[in-house]
Amino acid sequence: MTENESERDEQGRFAEQTSDDDILRVIHESEFPAVTARWVADTVEMERRPVHQRLEELHERGELERGKLSPRVVIWWISEEQ
């Protein structure tokens, strides 16, 4: 078995190695009041697109807030309810 095969789940997708709690923790521990998906991706060493999808899911569950600064810039922060 190659290294890539060991990182895939039963459906052939790459298995998640970074939990939602890991993502929330790095945002909470950030020195910034809000962060971008790129910043989170660089911090947890993931690609930006899957991080953005995870941030959207956390937002839909009410765990994160989001703000759109421009058509291409979205910032994320921990909900006050958390």
HTML snippet that shows the backbone in 3Dmol.js (N, CA, C, O; Angstrom):
<script src="https://3Dmol.org/build/3Dmol-min.js"></script>
<div id="view" style="width:600px;height:400px;position:relative"></div>
<script>
const pdb = `
ATOM      1  N   MET A   1       0.851  -1.185   0.000  1.00  0.00           N
ATOM      2  CA  MET A   1       0.000   0.000   0.000  1.00  0.00           C
ATOM      3  C   MET A   1       0.888   1.237   0.000  1.00  0.00           C
ATOM      4  O   MET A   1       1.831   1.340   0.785  1.00  0.00           O
ATOM      5  N   THR A   2       0.580   2.161  -0.878  1.00  0.00           N
ATOM      6  CA  THR A   2       1.365   3.396  -0.936  1.00  0.00           C
ATOM      7  C   THR A   2       0.881   4.363   0.131  1.00  0.00           C
ATOM      8  O   THR A   2      -0.167   4.168   0.746  1.00  0.00           O
ATOM      9  N   GLU A   3       1.667   5.409   0.335  1.00  0.00           N
ATOM     10  CA  GLU A   3       1.297   6.419   1.322  1.00  0.00           C
ATOM     11  C   GLU A   3      -0.046   7.053   0.993  1.00  0.00           C
ATOM     12  O   GLU A   3      -0.855   7.272   1.894  1.00  0.00           O
ATOM     13  N   ASN A   4      -0.306   7.357  -0.292  1.00  0.00           N
ATOM     14  CA  ASN A   4      -1.574   7.975  -0.687  1.00  0.00           C
ATOM     15  C   ASN A   4      -2.751   7.048  -0.446  1.00  0.00           C
ATOM     16  O   ASN A   4      -3.821   7.511  -0.051  1.00  0.00           O
ATOM     17  N   GLU A   5      -2.584   5.751  -0.672  1.00  0.00           N
ATOM     18  CA  GLU A   5      -3.676   4.809  -0.439  1.00  0.00           C
ATOM     19  C   GLU A   5      -4.047   4.758   1.034  1.00  0.00           C
ATOM     20  O   GLU A   5      -5.222   4.614   1.371  1.00  0.00           O
ATOM     21  N   SER A   6      -3.076   4.872   1.901  1.00  0.00           N
ATOM     22  CA  SER A   6      -3.368   4.806   3.329  1.00  0.00           C
ATOM     23  C   SER A   6      -4.086   6.051   3.825  1.00  0.00           C
ATOM     24  O   SER A   6      -4.659   6.032   4.914  1.00  0.00           O
ATOM     25  N   GLU A   7      -4.072   7.135   3.052  1.00  0.00           N
ATOM     26  CA  GLU A   7      -4.720   8.368   3.460  1.00  0.00           C
ATOM     27  C   GLU A   7      -6.135   8.493   2.915  1.00  0.00           C
ATOM     28  O   GLU A   7      -6.784   9.518   3.124  1.00  0.00           O
ATOM     29  N   ARG A   8      -6.619   7.485   2.228  1.00  0.00           N
ATOM     30  CA  ARG A   8      -7.962   7.549   1.638  1.00  0.00           C
ATOM     31  C   ARG A   8      -8.949   6.733   2.467  1.00  0.00           C
ATOM     32  O   ARG A   8      -8.585   5.730   3.080  1.00  0.00           O
ATOM     33  N   ASP A   9     -10.217   7.183   2.475  1.00  0.00           N
ATOM     34  CA  ASP A   9     -11.249   6.436   3.182  1.00  0.00           C
ATOM     35  C   ASP A   9     -11.821   5.357   2.271  1.00  0.00           C
ATOM     36  O   ASP A   9     -11.317   5.138   1.170  1.00  0.00           O
ATOM     37  N   GLU A  10     -12.873   4.683   2.729  1.00  0.00           N
ATOM     38  CA  GLU A  10     -13.453   3.561   1.990  1.00  0.00           C
ATOM     39  C   GLU A  10     -14.027   3.969   0.633  1.00  0.00           C
ATOM     40  O   GLU A  10     -14.096   3.144  -0.278  1.00  0.00           O
ATOM     41  N   GLN A  11     -14.439   5.230   0.488  1.00  0.00           N
ATOM     42  CA  GLN A  11     -15.001   5.712  -0.774  1.00  0.00           C
ATOM     43  C   GLN A  11     -13.931   6.275  -1.709  1.00  0.00           C
ATOM     44  O   GLN A  11     -14.256   6.808  -2.770  1.00  0.00           O
ATOM     45  N   GLY A  12     -12.667   6.162  -1.328  1.00  0.00           N
ATOM     46  CA  GLY A  12     -11.588   6.655  -2.165  1.00  0.00           C
ATOM     47  C   GLY A  12     -11.259   8.121  -1.966  1.00  0.00           C
ATOM     48  O   GLY A  12     -10.387   8.662  -2.646  1.00  0.00           O
ATOM     49  N   ARG A  13     -11.963   8.779  -1.023  1.00  0.00           N
ATOM     50  CA  ARG A  13     -11.669  10.180  -0.730  1.00  0.00           C
ATOM     51  C   ARG A  13     -10.529  10.248   0.275  1.00  0.00           C
ATOM     52  O   ARG A  13     -10.320   9.321   1.057  1.00  0.00           O
ATOM     53  N   PHE A  14      -9.797  11.353   0.245  1.00  0.00           N
ATOM     54  CA  PHE A  14      -8.759  11.532   1.247  1.00  0.00           C
ATOM     55  C   PHE A  14      -9.410  11.695   2.612  1.00  0.00           C
ATOM     56  O   PHE A  14     -10.363  12.458   2.769  1.00  0.00           O
ATOM     57  N   ALA A  15      -8.892  10.980   3.586  1.00  0.00           N
ATOM     58  CA  ALA A  15      -9.427  11.042   4.943  1.00  0.00           C
ATOM     59  C   ALA A  15      -9.070  12.388   5.569  1.00  0.00           C
ATOM     60  O   ALA A  15      -7.986  12.923   5.334  1.00  0.00           O
ATOM     61  N   GLU A  16      -9.987  12.928   6.366  1.00  0.00           N
ATOM     62  CA  GLU A  16      -9.735  14.192   7.046  1.00  0.00           C
ATOM     63  C   GLU A  16      -8.750  13.961   8.175  1.00  0.00           C
ATOM     64  O   GLU A  16      -8.914  13.047   8.982  1.00  0.00           O
ATOM     65  N   GLN A  17      -7.729  14.797   8.224  1.00  0.00           N
ATOM     66  CA  GLN A  17      -6.762  14.708   9.301  1.00  0.00           C
ATOM     67  C   GLN A  17      -6.863  15.914  10.221  1.00  0.00           C
ATOM     68  O   GLN A  17      -6.262  15.926  11.295  1.00  0.00           O
ATOM     69  N   THR A  18      -7.607  16.911   9.818  1.00  0.00           N
ATOM     70  CA  THR A  18      -7.805  18.108  10.618  1.00  0.00           C
ATOM     71  C   THR A  18      -9.277  18.182  10.989  1.00  0.00           C
ATOM     72  O   THR A  18     -10.144  18.231  10.116  1.00  0.00           O
ATOM     73  N   SER A  19      -9.555  18.189  12.283  1.00  0.00           N
ATOM     74  CA  SER A  19     -10.944  18.202  12.741  1.00  0.00           C
ATOM     75  C   SER A  19     -11.506  19.623  12.738  1.00  0.00           C
ATOM     76  O   SER A  19     -10.768  20.603  12.646  1.00  0.00           O
ATOM     77  N   ASP A  20     -12.823  19.704  12.841  1.00  0.00           N
ATOM     78  CA  ASP A  20     -13.462  21.015  12.979  1.00  0.00           C
ATOM     79  C   ASP A  20     -12.965  21.698  14.248  1.00  0.00           C
ATOM     80  O   ASP A  20     -12.774  22.914  14.265  1.00  0.00           O
ATOM     81  N   ASP A  21     -12.756  20.922  15.311  1.00  0.00           N
ATOM     82  CA  ASP A  21     -12.229  21.496  16.553  1.00  0.00           C
ATOM     83  C   ASP A  21     -10.842  22.093  16.340  1.00  0.00           C
ATOM     84  O   ASP A  21     -10.523  23.132  16.918  1.00  0.00           O
ATOM     85  N   ASP A  22     -10.012  21.447  15.514  1.00  0.00           N
ATOM     86  CA  ASP A  22      -8.688  21.996  15.197  1.00  0.00           C
ATOM     87  C   ASP A  22      -8.831  23.349  14.506  1.00  0.00           C
ATOM     88  O   ASP A  22      -8.110  24.296  14.823  1.00  0.00           O
ATOM     89  N   ILE A  23      -9.758  23.433  13.567  1.00  0.00           N
ATOM     90  CA  ILE A  23      -9.974  24.679  12.832  1.00  0.00           C
ATOM     91  C   ILE A  23     -10.477  25.770  13.773  1.00  0.00           C
ATOM     92  O   ILE A  23      -9.981  26.897  13.742  1.00  0.00           O
ATOM     93  N   LEU A  24     -11.454  25.439  14.605  1.00  0.00           N
ATOM     94  CA  LEU A  24     -11.975  26.421  15.555  1.00  0.00           C
ATOM     95  C   LEU A  24     -10.896  26.861  16.539  1.00  0.00           C
ATOM     96  O   LEU A  24     -10.835  28.036  16.902  1.00  0.00           O
ATOM     97  N   ARG A  25     -10.047  25.937  16.974  1.00  0.00           N
ATOM     98  CA  ARG A  25      -8.986  26.259  17.927  1.00  0.00           C
ATOM     99  C   ARG A  25      -7.999  27.262  17.336  1.00  0.00           C
ATOM    100  O   ARG A  25      -7.638  28.231  18.003  1.00  0.00           O
ATOM    101  N   VAL A  26      -7.554  27.044  16.085  1.00  0.00           N
ATOM    102  CA  VAL A  26      -6.575  27.975  15.511  1.00  0.00           C
ATOM    103  C   VAL A  26      -7.191  29.357  15.294  1.00  0.00           C
ATOM    104  O   VAL A  26      -6.498  30.368  15.408  1.00  0.00           O
ATOM    105  N   ILE A  27      -8.478  29.406  14.985  1.00  0.00           N
ATOM    106  CA  ILE A  27      -9.138  30.711  14.847  1.00  0.00           C
ATOM    107  C   ILE A  27      -9.222  31.387  16.209  1.00  0.00           C
ATOM    108  O   ILE A  27      -8.922  32.574  16.333  1.00  0.00           O
ATOM    109  N   HIS A  28      -9.629  30.640  17.228  1.00  0.00           N
ATOM    110  CA  HIS A  28      -9.756  31.190  18.582  1.00  0.00           C
ATOM    111  C   HIS A  28      -8.409  31.678  19.121  1.00  0.00           C
ATOM    112  O   HIS A  28      -8.342  32.711  19.788  1.00  0.00           O
ATOM    113  N   GLU A  29      -7.347  30.939  18.833  1.00  0.00           N
ATOM    114  CA  GLU A  29      -6.017  31.276  19.346  1.00  0.00           C
ATOM    115  C   GLU A  29      -5.286  32.304  18.488  1.00  0.00           C
ATOM    116  O   GLU A  29      -4.182  32.724  18.833  1.00  0.00           O
ATOM    117  N   SER A  30      -5.888  32.708  17.385  1.00  0.00           N
ATOM    118  CA  SER A  30      -5.259  33.684  16.497  1.00  0.00           C
ATOM    119  C   SER A  30      -5.094  35.024  17.200  1.00  0.00           C
ATOM    120  O   SER A  30      -5.880  35.387  18.074  1.00  0.00           O
ATOM    121  N   GLU A  31      -4.061  35.746  16.803  1.00  0.00           N
ATOM    122  CA  GLU A  31      -3.855  37.091  17.335  1.00  0.00           C
ATOM    123  C   GLU A  31      -4.789  38.107  16.676  1.00  0.00           C
ATOM    124  O   GLU A  31      -4.831  39.270  17.075  1.00  0.00           O
ATOM    125  N   PHE A  32      -5.532  37.662  15.669  1.00  0.00           N
ATOM    126  CA  PHE A  32      -6.415  38.539  14.902  1.00  0.00           C
ATOM    127  C   PHE A  32      -7.870  38.327  15.316  1.00  0.00           C
ATOM    128  O   PHE A  32      -8.237  37.215  15.696  1.00  0.00           O
ATOM    129  N   PRO A  33      -8.708  39.365  15.253  1.00  0.00           N
ATOM    130  CA  PRO A  33     -10.125  39.189  15.598  1.00  0.00           C
ATOM    131  C   PRO A  33     -10.897  38.395  14.549  1.00  0.00           C
ATOM    132  O   PRO A  33     -11.935  37.809  14.856  1.00  0.00           O
ATOM    133  N   ALA A  34     -10.398  38.371  13.312  1.00  0.00           N
ATOM    134  CA  ALA A  34     -11.022  37.615  12.221  1.00  0.00           C
ATOM    135  C   ALA A  34      -9.907  37.148  11.292  1.00  0.00           C
ATOM    136  O   ALA A  34      -8.844  37.765  11.214  1.00  0.00           O
ATOM    137  N   VAL A  35     -10.166  36.047  10.588  1.00  0.00           N
ATOM    138  CA  VAL A  35      -9.140  35.462   9.718  1.00  0.00           C
ATOM    139  C   VAL A  35      -9.746  35.110   8.363  1.00  0.00           C
ATOM    140  O   VAL A  35     -10.967  35.068   8.211  1.00  0.00           O
ATOM    141  N   THR A  36      -8.890  34.861   7.391  1.00  0.00           N
ATOM    142  CA  THR A  36      -9.332  34.423   6.067  1.00  0.00           C
ATOM    143  C   THR A  36      -9.166  32.914   5.949  1.00  0.00           C
ATOM    144  O   THR A  36      -8.456  32.293   6.740  1.00  0.00           O
ATOM    145  N   ALA A  37      -9.821  32.336   4.963  1.00  0.00           N
ATOM    146  CA  ALA A  37      -9.664  30.903   4.703  1.00  0.00           C
ATOM    147  C   ALA A  37      -8.210  30.587   4.363  1.00  0.00           C
ATOM    148  O   ALA A  37      -7.700  29.540   4.761  1.00  0.00           O
ATOM    149  N   ARG A  38      -7.541  31.470   3.639  1.00  0.00           N
ATOM    150  CA  ARG A  38      -6.128  31.262   3.299  1.00  0.00           C
ATOM    151  C   ARG A  38      -5.279  31.180   4.561  1.00  0.00           C
ATOM    152  O   ARG A  38      -4.404  30.320   4.665  1.00  0.00           O
ATOM    153  N   TRP A  39      -5.529  32.071   5.524  1.00  0.00           N
ATOM    154  CA  TRP A  39      -4.767  32.065   6.775  1.00  0.00           C
ATOM    155  C   TRP A  39      -4.984  30.748   7.515  1.00  0.00           C
ATOM    156  O   TRP A  39      -4.029  30.134   7.991  1.00  0.00           O
ATOM    157  N   VAL A  40      -6.251  30.314   7.613  1.00  0.00           N
ATOM    158  CA  VAL A  40      -6.547  29.041   8.287  1.00  0.00           C
ATOM    159  C   VAL A  40      -5.864  27.897   7.549  1.00  0.00           C
ATOM    160  O   VAL A  40      -5.243  27.038   8.174  1.00  0.00           O
ATOM    161  N   ALA A  41      -5.974  27.881   6.229  1.00  0.00           N
ATOM    162  CA  ALA A  41      -5.369  26.812   5.427  1.00  0.00           C
ATOM    163  C   ALA A  41      -3.863  26.741   5.656  1.00  0.00           C
ATOM    164  O   ALA A  41      -3.313  25.654   5.831  1.00  0.00           O
ATOM    165  N   ASP A  42      -3.204  27.876   5.656  1.00  0.00           N
ATOM    166  CA  ASP A  42      -1.760  27.890   5.890  1.00  0.00           C
ATOM    167  C   ASP A  42      -1.426  27.411   7.298  1.00  0.00           C
ATOM    168  O   ASP A  42      -0.432  26.712   7.498  1.00  0.00           O
ATOM    169  N   THR A  43      -2.250  27.784   8.270  1.00  0.00           N
ATOM    170  CA  THR A  43      -1.990  27.424   9.663  1.00  0.00           C
ATOM    171  C   THR A  43      -2.175  25.933   9.911  1.00  0.00           C
ATOM    172  O   THR A  43      -1.373  25.321  10.616  1.00  0.00           O
ATOM    173  N   VAL A  44      -3.218  25.342   9.343  1.00  0.00           N
ATOM    174  CA  VAL A  44      -3.475  23.906   9.564  1.00  0.00           C
ATOM    175  C   VAL A  44      -2.881  23.032   8.461  1.00  0.00           C
ATOM    176  O   VAL A  44      -3.051  21.813   8.462  1.00  0.00           O
ATOM    177  N   GLU A  45      -2.184  23.667   7.523  1.00  0.00           N
ATOM    178  CA  GLU A  45      -1.504  22.962   6.430  1.00  0.00           C
ATOM    179  C   GLU A  45      -2.466  22.137   5.575  1.00  0.00           C
ATOM    180  O   GLU A  45      -2.270  20.942   5.352  1.00  0.00           O
ATOM    181  N   MET A  46      -3.512  22.820   5.107  1.00  0.00           N
ATOM    182  CA  MET A  46      -4.481  22.234   4.182  1.00  0.00           C
ATOM    183  C   MET A  46      -4.613  23.159   2.979  1.00  0.00           C
ATOM    184  O   MET A  46      -4.160  24.303   3.014  1.00  0.00           O
ATOM    185  N   GLU A  47      -5.231  22.661   1.921  1.00  0.00           N
ATOM    186  CA  GLU A  47      -5.541  23.495   0.764  1.00  0.00           C
ATOM    187  C   GLU A  47      -6.668  24.462   1.127  1.00  0.00           C
ATOM    188  O   GLU A  47      -7.499  24.155   1.981  1.00  0.00           O
ATOM    189  N   ARG A  48      -6.696  25.628   0.480  1.00  0.00           N
ATOM    190  CA  ARG A  48      -7.686  26.650   0.818  1.00  0.00           C
ATOM    191  C   ARG A  48      -9.118  26.217   0.524  1.00  0.00           C
ATOM    192  O   ARG A  48     -10.015  26.474   1.327  1.00  0.00           O
ATOM    193  N   ARG A  49      -9.347  25.567  -0.606  1.00  0.00           N
ATOM    194  CA  ARG A  49     -10.721  25.221  -0.997  1.00  0.00           C
ATOM    195  C   ARG A  49     -11.412  24.318   0.035  1.00  0.00           C
ATOM    196  O   ARG A  49     -12.530  24.632   0.443  1.00  0.00           O
ATOM    197  N   PRO A  50     -10.794  23.206   0.476  1.00  0.00           N
ATOM    198  CA  PRO A  50     -11.473  22.393   1.493  1.00  0.00           C
ATOM    199  C   PRO A  50     -11.640  23.127   2.824  1.00  0.00           C
ATOM    200  O   PRO A  50     -12.619  22.908   3.537  1.00  0.00           O
ATOM    201  N   VAL A  51     -10.687  23.993   3.157  1.00  0.00           N
ATOM    202  CA  VAL A  51     -10.834  24.785   4.383  1.00  0.00           C
ATOM    203  C   VAL A  51     -12.029  25.716   4.239  1.00  0.00           C
ATOM    204  O   VAL A  51     -12.824  25.842   5.170  1.00  0.00           O
ATOM    205  N   HIS A  52     -12.170  26.368   3.098  1.00  0.00           N
ATOM    206  CA  HIS A  52     -13.308  27.266   2.877  1.00  0.00           C
ATOM    207  C   HIS A  52     -14.630  26.502   3.023  1.00  0.00           C
ATOM    208  O   HIS A  52     -15.573  27.007   3.632  1.00  0.00           O
ATOM    209  N   GLN A  53     -14.699  25.301   2.471  1.00  0.00           N
ATOM    210  CA  GLN A  53     -15.915  24.489   2.591  1.00  0.00           C
ATOM    211  C   GLN A  53     -16.204  24.158   4.051  1.00  0.00           C
ATOM    212  O   GLN A  53     -17.355  24.208   4.487  1.00  0.00           O
ATOM    213  N   ARG A  54     -15.162  23.821   4.804  1.00  0.00           N
ATOM    214  CA  ARG A  54     -15.346  23.508   6.224  1.00  0.00           C
ATOM    215  C   ARG A  54     -15.791  24.752   6.995  1.00  0.00           C
ATOM    216  O   ARG A  54     -16.638  24.656   7.883  1.00  0.00           O
ATOM    217  N   LEU A  55     -15.231  25.908   6.666  1.00  0.00           N
ATOM    218  CA  LEU A  55     -15.645  27.149   7.316  1.00  0.00           C
ATOM    219  C   LEU A  55     -17.111  27.444   7.014  1.00  0.00           C
ATOM    220  O   LEU A  55     -17.846  27.879   7.900  1.00  0.00           O
ATOM    221  N   GLU A  56     -17.541  27.216   5.789  1.00  0.00           N
ATOM    222  CA  GLU A  56     -18.954  27.405   5.426  1.00  0.00           C
ATOM    223  C   GLU A  56     -19.847  26.484   6.257  1.00  0.00           C
ATOM    224  O   GLU A  56     -20.897  26.910   6.738  1.00  0.00           O
ATOM    225  N   GLU A  57     -19.436  25.225   6.428  1.00  0.00           N
ATOM    226  CA  GLU A  57     -20.220  24.277   7.231  1.00  0.00           C
ATOM    227  C   GLU A  57     -20.295  24.731   8.685  1.00  0.00           C
ATOM    228  O   GLU A  57     -21.358  24.660   9.302  1.00  0.00           O
ATOM    229  N   LEU A  58     -19.179  25.195   9.236  1.00  0.00           N
ATOM    230  CA  LEU A  58     -19.173  25.700  10.612  1.00  0.00           C
ATOM    231  C   LEU A  58     -20.071  26.931  10.729  1.00  0.00           C
ATOM    232  O   LEU A  58     -20.737  27.114  11.748  1.00  0.00           O
ATOM    233  N   HIS A  59     -20.094  27.762   9.711  1.00  0.00           N
ATOM    234  CA  HIS A  59     -20.970  28.937   9.693  1.00  0.00           C
ATOM    235  C   HIS A  59     -22.441  28.509   9.675  1.00  0.00           C
ATOM    236  O   HIS A  59     -23.261  29.063  10.408  1.00  0.00           O
ATOM    237  N   GLU A  60     -22.769  27.529   8.843  1.00  0.00           N
ATOM    238  CA  GLU A  60     -24.151  27.041   8.758  1.00  0.00           C
ATOM    239  C   GLU A  60     -24.618  26.452  10.086  1.00  0.00           C
ATOM    240  O   GLU A  60     -25.805  26.516  10.404  1.00  0.00           O
ATOM    241  N   ARG A  61     -23.704  25.883  10.862  1.00  0.00           N
ATOM    242  CA  ARG A  61     -24.043  25.315  12.176  1.00  0.00           C
ATOM    243  C   ARG A  61     -24.034  26.374  13.276  1.00  0.00           C
ATOM    244  O   ARG A  61     -24.325  26.062  14.431  1.00  0.00           O
ATOM    245  N   GLY A  62     -23.706  27.614  12.938  1.00  0.00           N
ATOM    246  CA  GLY A  62     -23.719  28.697  13.909  1.00  0.00           C
ATOM    247  C   GLY A  62     -22.465  28.801  14.752  1.00  0.00           C
ATOM    248  O   GLY A  62     -22.451  29.526  15.746  1.00  0.00           O
ATOM    249  N   GLU A  63     -21.410  28.092  14.376  1.00  0.00           N
ATOM    250  CA  GLU A  63     -20.181  28.125  15.165  1.00  0.00           C
ATOM    251  C   GLU A  63     -19.239  29.239  14.731  1.00  0.00           C
ATOM    252  O   GLU A  63     -18.354  29.628  15.493  1.00  0.00           O
ATOM    253  N   LEU A  64     -19.416  29.757  13.521  1.00  0.00           N
ATOM    254  CA  LEU A  64     -18.603  30.855  13.008  1.00  0.00           C
ATOM    255  C   LEU A  64     -19.498  31.919  12.407  1.00  0.00           C
ATOM    256  O   LEU A  64     -20.600  31.645  11.932  1.00  0.00           O
ATOM    257  N   GLU A  65     -18.995  33.137  12.442  1.00  0.00           N
ATOM    258  CA  GLU A  65     -19.619  34.246  11.730  1.00  0.00           C
ATOM    259  C   GLU A  65     -18.739  34.558  10.529  1.00  0.00           C
ATOM    260  O   GLU A  65     -17.559  34.209  10.503  1.00  0.00           O
ATOM    261  N   ARG A  66     -19.323  35.216   9.537  1.00  0.00           N
ATOM    262  CA  ARG A  66     -18.537  35.577   8.358  1.00  0.00           C
ATOM    263  C   ARG A  66     -18.907  36.974   7.902  1.00  0.00           C
ATOM    264  O   ARG A  66     -20.018  37.451   8.133  1.00  0.00           O
ATOM    265  N   GLY A  67     -17.967  37.609   7.259  1.00  0.00           N
ATOM    266  CA  GLY A  67     -18.196  38.926   6.683  1.00  0.00           C
ATOM    267  C   GLY A  67     -17.475  39.020   5.354  1.00  0.00           C
ATOM    268  O   GLY A  67     -16.350  38.538   5.214  1.00  0.00           O
ATOM    269  N   LYS A  68     -18.114  39.634   4.387  1.00  0.00           N
ATOM    270  CA  LYS A  68     -17.534  39.766   3.053  1.00  0.00           C
ATOM    271  C   LYS A  68     -17.002  41.185   2.905  1.00  0.00           C
ATOM    272  O   LYS A  68     -17.770  42.146   2.868  1.00  0.00           O
ATOM    273  N   LEU A  69     -15.670  41.309   2.822  1.00  0.00           N
ATOM    274  CA  LEU A  69     -15.050  42.621   2.706  1.00  0.00           C
ATOM    275  C   LEU A  69     -15.039  43.129   1.276  1.00  0.00           C
ATOM    276  O   LEU A  69     -15.076  44.336   1.038  1.00  0.00           O
ATOM    277  N   SER A  70     -14.989  42.210   0.332  1.00  0.00           N
ATOM    278  CA  SER A  70     -15.012  42.538  -1.093  1.00  0.00           C
ATOM    279  C   SER A  70     -15.491  41.287  -1.818  1.00  0.00           C
ATOM    280  O   SER A  70     -15.690  40.255  -1.176  1.00  0.00           O
ATOM    281  N   PRO A  71     -15.682  41.344  -3.128  1.00  0.00           N
ATOM    282  CA  PRO A  71     -16.158  40.144  -3.828  1.00  0.00           C
ATOM    283  C   PRO A  71     -15.270  38.912  -3.623  1.00  0.00           C
ATOM    284  O   PRO A  71     -15.748  37.781  -3.720  1.00  0.00           O
ATOM    285  N   ARG A  72     -13.989  39.126  -3.344  1.00  0.00           N
ATOM    286  CA  ARG A  72     -13.077  37.987  -3.210  1.00  0.00           C
ATOM    287  C   ARG A  72     -12.532  37.783  -1.805  1.00  0.00           C
ATOM    288  O   ARG A  72     -11.781  36.833  -1.581  1.00  0.00           O
ATOM    289  N   VAL A  73     -12.880  38.638  -0.854  1.00  0.00           N
ATOM    290  CA  VAL A  73     -12.311  38.535   0.491  1.00  0.00           C
ATOM    291  C   VAL A  73     -13.421  38.314   1.515  1.00  0.00           C
ATOM    292  O   VAL A  73     -14.293  39.162   1.706  1.00  0.00           O
ATOM    293  N   VAL A  74     -13.365  37.148   2.169  1.00  0.00           N
ATOM    294  CA  VAL A  74     -14.301  36.800   3.233  1.00  0.00           C
ATOM    295  C   VAL A  74     -13.486  36.593   4.501  1.00  0.00           C
ATOM    296  O   VAL A  74     -12.442  35.942   4.479  1.00  0.00           O
ATOM    297  N   ILE A  75     -13.971  37.154   5.612  1.00  0.00           N
ATOM    298  CA  ILE A  75     -13.312  36.933   6.897  1.00  0.00           C
ATOM    299  C   ILE A  75     -14.231  36.120   7.799  1.00  0.00           C
ATOM    300  O   ILE A  75     -15.454  36.151   7.660  1.00  0.00           O
ATOM    301  N   TRP A  76     -13.619  35.396   8.721  1.00  0.00           N
ATOM    302  CA  TRP A  76     -14.329  34.481   9.614  1.00  0.00           C
ATOM    303  C   TRP A  76     -13.921  34.755  11.048  1.00  0.00           C
ATOM    304  O   TRP A  76     -12.764  35.079  11.316  1.00  0.00           O
ATOM    305  N   TRP A  77     -14.881  34.626  11.990  1.00  0.00           N
ATOM    306  CA  TRP A  77     -14.566  34.765  13.402  1.00  0.00           C
ATOM    307  C   TRP A  77     -15.506  33.881  14.201  1.00  0.00           C
ATOM    308  O   TRP A  77     -16.561  33.472  13.717  1.00  0.00           O
ATOM    309  N   ILE A  78     -15.105  33.593  15.431  1.00  0.00           N
ATOM    310  CA  ILE A  78     -15.885  32.728  16.318  1.00  0.00           C
ATOM    311  C   ILE A  78     -17.157  33.461  16.735  1.00  0.00           C
ATOM    312  O   ILE A  78     -17.107  34.632  17.112  1.00  0.00           O
ATOM    313  N   SER A  79     -18.287  32.778  16.667  1.00  0.00           N
ATOM    314  CA  SER A  79     -19.557  33.358  17.095  1.00  0.00           C
ATOM    315  C   SER A  79     -19.491  33.701  18.575  1.00  0.00           C
ATOM    316  O   SER A  79     -18.869  32.984  19.359  1.00  0.00           O
ATOM    317  N   GLU A  80     -20.130  34.791  18.953  1.00  0.00           N
ATOM    318  CA  GLU A  80     -20.162  35.178  20.363  1.00  0.00           C
ATOM    319  C   GLU A  80     -20.874  34.138  21.205  1.00  0.00           C
ATOM    320  O   GLU A  80     -20.618  34.029  22.404  1.00  0.00           O
ATOM    321  N   GLU A  81     -21.766  33.372  20.591  1.00  0.00           N
ATOM    322  CA  GLU A  81     -22.512  32.341  21.310  1.00  0.00           C
ATOM    323  C   GLU A  81     -21.630  31.166  21.700  1.00  0.00           C
ATOM    324  O   GLU A  81     -22.005  30.373  22.564  1.00  0.00           O
ATOM    325  N   GLN A  82     -20.466  31.041  21.077  1.00  0.00           N
ATOM    326  CA  GLN A  82     -19.585  29.899  21.333  1.00  0.00           C
ATOM    327  C   GLN A  82     -18.801  30.070  22.598  1.00  0.00           C
ATOM    328  O   GLN A  82     -18.012  29.197  22.957  1.00  0.00           O
TER     329      GLN A  82
END
`;
const viewer = $3Dmol.createViewer("view");
viewer.addModel(pdb, "pdb");
viewer.setStyle({}, {cartoon: {color: "spectrum"}});
viewer.zoomTo();
viewer.render();
</script>
